[in-house]
Amino acid sequence: MSRASLEFTGGREKRYTWGRKDEEYVADFCLVSRRHLSAEEYRVFKFHFLLGADWKLCCRQLKMDRGNFFHMVYRIETRLGRVFRELEPYSLYPLDEYFGTNSRRAPVNPIEPRPRLLAMPVPAARPSFSPPLQKAA
């Protein structure tokens, strides 16, 4: 059974809102996954990760061999891990930041008594590749 929780939303008005964070997280997780995976990858994701089928059942149902199945699982984990971390404005990972229970803090500096919030590093954007253009003759 889910529970609604009262949450403080900062800002100028300093309001409180009611929410069901568990259901909101599950909905965000499923919608982001469906949006960023191809149809075939989402079928593997649904059977293996959401429904909890083991690799033998997934291979039989999806008519795949074991090697292709595991390669696809690794691709899905890599892609969704990056998407969940870099999602804007609120990432789905780390969980404590999503649920608002903890905030990562930097170690206390004796000179500076107040701890600063520690920002999670976001990987630098990959440079876009543009092939060299052929010189006009």
N, C-alpha and C positions, 0 to 999 in steps of 0.2 A: 504494500500500500504506500502510495507516495504521500509526501507531506509538503505543505506550502510553508514557505519561510518568509519572514519579514526581513527585507534588506535595505540598508541605508544606501541611497544614491547621493554621492557628493555633489558638489556644485553650489550654485548660488542659492537655490531654493531649499537645499538640504531636506529632500523628501525621502519618504520610505515607500517601498513598493513590495507587493506580494509576488512571489514567484515559485515555480517548481523547478529548481535547478537540475535535478536528475533527468526529468523528462526533456527539458530544454537541451541538455547536453546530448542525450541520445538522438534527438531530432537533428541537431546540428551535425553530429557525427555521421548519421546516415545520409543527410542531404548533401553534405560536402563530399562524401565518398561517391555518391551517385553522380555528382556533377563533374568530378575530376577523373573518373575511370571510364574506359571504353565499355561497350556492352558486354564483351566477352570477359573482361577483367572484373566487371561488376558481378557477373554470374559466379565467378570463382570466389570473389569477396563475400557474396551473400551466403553461398553454401559453406565455405570453410570458416569464415570469421563470425558471421552473424548467426548462422544455424548450428555451428559447431561440428560439422561433419569431418571425419578424419580423411586422410589423403586417399585411402582406398575407395571409400564411398564417393568422394568427389571425382576421382578419375573415372569411376564406373558411370556415374550420372552424367558427367560432362563429356564423356568419350574422349579422354585425354590420356597420354601416357604419363608415367610418374615424373620423368625429367622435365617435360614441358610444364606440368602442374607446378612443381617446386620453383622453376624459374619464374613463372608468372606470379607466384606468391611472393617471392623476393622483390620483384618489380613493384607489386602493389604496396608492400610494406615500405619500400624506399620512397615511392611517389607520395603516398598518403602521409608518411612521417614528415616529409618536407612541407606538404600543404598544411597539415595541422599546426606546424610550428610557425609558418610564415603567414597564416591567415590574418587578414586585417578587417576590422580594427581590433578584434579580440581573437587571439589564437586559442586553439583547443588543447594545446600542450604548452607548458606544464599544467597539470590539473589544478594545483593549488592556486594558480593565478586565475583560472577559469571560474572556479567556485568561490574565489575571494576569501579563502580561509587564512592563507598566509601570504605574506609578501616577502620576497627574497631581499635580505638586507646585507649590506656590506659589513665587514668586521668593524667594530668600534675603534676609532682612532683616538688615542688619549689626548691629542691636541684638539681634535674636533669632537666634542662629547656627543653630539647627536648623530645616530647612524643614518647613512644615506641609503636610499633604495638602490638596489643593484639591478641593472637592466640585463636581461638575457641577451647574449650576442645573437645577432641575426646574420647568417652568412651573406657575404658580399654577392651582389648580382653578377652573374656570369656575363662576360663581354659577348656581345652579339657577333657572330661570325659572318663576315661578308666576303665572298670569294673575290679574287682580283679580277678586275675588268680587263677585257681584251683591248689592246690599243687599236685605234682605228688606223687602217692602212692608207 
